[in-house]
Amino acid sequence: MWSSEQRSRLAVEHQILQREGFSQFSVYHHSADDTYYASGVATSNSGSMYSLYMPIPSGFPTARPPLYITKPSPLLRADGSRISDSGVSHAMHTLSPHENGWVQICHWRDARWHAGIVLQKVFLKAHVWIEAYEQHLATGHSLADFVRTMADVA
C-alpha cells in the first residue's frame, strides 16, 4: 500500500516535528493494518489541552490529510451547541466531522494542498484554530472573525 518514498517521507515528517519544536506530536505506524497517523496534544495559551488526530491518507503527500480534535469531545460553541452538528462551516472553519463526532478543522483547501506542505504546518494551523476557538468561546464571535480564509490572504 505504501511506497518506499511515502514511508521515507513519513519518517522525515516525524523528524521535522521533533526538530521544529512540535515534539508533542508524532507520526505513528499501525503495523497491524499498515496505516499511519499523526497525533498529539496541543496546549492553548490559556492552558487548555486539545487532542489532535490526523489519519494519513494513502495518497499522502499529494493528498491532504484530515485533522480532527478528539478531546474535548464534544467540542462546543459558545452557545453550548455542538460544533460537529454544523458539518462544513465557513464561520467555524470546519469540514465534515469524523463518524465519532470529532470536529474536523479546515487547515488547507484541497485545491491548494501540495506535496511540499509538511505536517508541522498543519499542526501550526491547528494551534491558530485553537486560539481562535478560545476567542470564540470568550466573545461568541465566529472563528471567521479571527482567522482569515486562504482566499482572503491569496
C-alpha positions in Angstrom: 0.0 0.0 0.0 2.7 2.5 0.9 5.7 3.1 -1.4 9.2 3.3 0.0 9.1 7.1 -0.9 6.0 7.6 1.2 7.4 5.7 4.1 10.6 7.7 3.9 8.6 10.9 3.7 6.6 10.0 6.8 9.8 9.3 8.7 11.1 12.7 7.7 7.8 14.3 8.8 8.3 12.8 12.2 11.8 14.2 12.3 10.6 17.6 11.3 8.0 17.7 14.1 10.7 16.7 16.7 13.3 19.2 15.3 11.0 22.2 14.8 9.5 22.5 18.3 6.5 20.3 17.8 7.7 17.3 19.8 4.3 17.0 21.4 3.2 15.5 18.0 4.5 12.3 16.4 3.9 10.2 13.3 2.9 6.6 14.2 2.7 3.5 12.1 0.0 0.9 13.0 1.6 -2.3 11.7 -1.5 -4.5 12.0 -3.2 -2.7 9.2 -0.2 -0.8 7.8 -1.7 2.6 8.3 -0.1 5.8 9.5 -1.4 8.7 11.6 0.0 11.7 13.4 -1.3 12.8 16.8 -0.5 14.7 19.9 -1.8 17.2 22.4 -1.9 20.9 21.7 -2.0 23.3 24.7 -3.6 26.7 24.2 -2.2 30.0 25.6 -4.8 29.6 28.4 -3.5 26.2 29.3 -6.4 24.2 27.8 -5.5 20.9 26.2 -6.7 19.6 22.8 -6.0 16.1 21.5 -5.4 16.1 17.7 -5.6 13.1 15.4 -4.5 13.1 11.8 -5.1 9.9 9.8 -2.6 9.9 6.9 -4.4 9.1 3.6 -2.8 6.6 1.2 -2.3 9.3 -1.3 0.0 11.3 1.0 1.9 13.6 0.4 -0.2 14.7 -2.6 -3.5 14.1 -0.7 -4.5 16.4 2.1 -4.7 14.7 5.5 -7.8 15.4 7.6 -7.2 16.8 11.1 -9.6 16.1 14.0 -9.9 17.4 17.5 -10.7 14.3 19.5 -10.7 15.9 23.0 -12.5 17.7 24.4 -15.5 15.9 22.8 -18.0 17.0 22.1 -16.4 20.4 21.2 -19.0 23.0 22.0 -19.7 26.5 20.7 -20.0 29.5 22.9 -23.8 28.9 23.0 -23.4 25.3 24.2 -24.3 23.6 20.9 -22.0 21.0 19.3 -19.7 22.3 16.6 -19.8 19.0 14.8 -23.6 19.4 14.2 -22.9 22.1 11.6 -20.6 19.9 9.5 -18.9 22.1 6.9 -18.9 25.6 8.3 -17.1 28.7 7.0 -18.0 30.6 10.2 -16.3 27.9 12.3 -13.6 26.9 9.8 -14.7 23.2 10.0 -15.1 20.4 7.5 -17.3 17.2 7.7 -16.9 15.7 11.2 -15.5 12.2 11.8 -18.0 9.4 12.3 -17.2 9.6 16.0 -18.4 13.2 16.1 -14.9 14.7 16.2 -14.6 18.2 14.7 -12.5 18.3 11.5 -10.8 21.6 11.3 -10.2 23.3 8.0 -6.4 23.7 7.7 -5.9 23.7 3.9 -8.1 23.7 0.9 -7.9 20.6 -1.2 -7.2 22.6 -4.3 -4.2 24.3 -2.6 -2.7 21.3 -0.9 0.6 20.1 -2.5 3.3 17.7 -1.6 5.6 20.5 -0.4 3.4 21.1 2.7 4.7 19.4 5.8 2.6 18.1 8.7 4.3 20.6 11.0 2.5 23.4 9.1 -0.8 21.6 9.6 -0.3 21.3 13.4 0.8 25.0 13.4 -2.6 25.9 11.7 -4.3 23.7 14.4 -2.8 25.9 17.1 -4.1 29.0 15.3 -7.5 27.4 15.0 -7.5 26.5 18.7 -6.6 30.1 19.8 -9.4 31.4 17.5 -11.8 28.9 19.0 -11.0 30.1 22.5 -11.6 33.6 21.4 -15.0 32.4 20.0 -15.8 30.9 23.5 -14.9 34.2 25.2 -16.7 36.5 22.7 -19.3 34.5 20.9 -17.9 35.7 17.6 -17.3 33.1 14.8 -13.8 31.8 14.1 -14.0 33.6 10.7 -13.8 36.8 12.6 -10.4 35.8 14.0 -8.9 33.6 11.2 -8.9 34.6 7.5 -9.5 32.1 4.8 -6.9 31.3 2.2 -8.9 33.2 -0.4 -8.6 36.3 1.9 -4.9 36.1 2.0 -4.1 34.9 -1.6 
